[in-house]
Amino acid sequence: MSNDHPSENQNAGYKKPPAHSQFRRGHSGNKKGRPKGRRSFKTDLREELDEVVSARQNGREIFVTKQRLIIKAWVDRAVKGDMRAVNALSALCIRLFESEEQQKQEDVLAPDDEKILKDFFDKEVTKRTTAQPKNDETKFDDSQLNQISNEE
């Protein structure tokens, strides 16, 4: 740091740049900034797939979501023998249903864990049902309650 202009660099230091290189009041370094209300790809895709459209099935007009329509098209193509559709559909089923199955297995407790929890629960119940109040001074009989209420 040079001592040529000590008054200018007086406040300069760690996390305090010299005054000439700081942003001026009312001006920032990112003039446009992040656009407000910007939506993500995931949000746009979810909204688009949830949109209801009309389609023809067996000569009748039905109203379904685009997501449902895509699934119907995949299944129809797979049934007709399109191997790409079969592969895509089977990969999707494996991924979705396997994660569902894992979730169910995680929700079920092992027998040892169930026994531990049951023992703990039984101990807590017996502890709480047999526990006596520690402070007998807080118990009032009717005459004491009447005296307190008359004093007020």
Stockholm file with secondary structure:
# STOCKHOLM 1.0

chainA/1-152         MSNDHPSENQNAGYKKPPAHSQFRRGHSGNKKGRPKGRRSFKTDLREELDEVVSARQNGREIFVTKQRLIIKAWVDRAVKGDMRAVNALSALCIRLFESEEQQKQEDVLAPDDEKILKDFFDKEVTKRTTAQPKNDETKFDDSQLNQISNEE
#=GR chainA/1-152 SS CCSSSTTTSTTCBTTBCCGGGSCCTTCCSCSSCSCTTCCCHHHHHHHHHTCEEEEEETTEEEEEEHHHHHHHHHHHHHHTTCHHHHHHHHHHHHHHHHHHHHHHHHHSCCHHHHHHHHHHHHHHHHHHHHCCCSCGGGCCCHHHHHHHHHHC
#=GC SS_cons         CCSSSTTTSTTCBTTBCCGGGSCCTTCCSCSSCSCTTCCCHHHHHHHHHTCEEEEEETTEEEEEEHHHHHHHHHHHHHHTTCHHHHHHHHHHHHHHHHHHHHHHHHHSCCHHHHHHHHHHHHHHHHHHHHCCCSCGGGCCCHHHHHHHHHHC
//
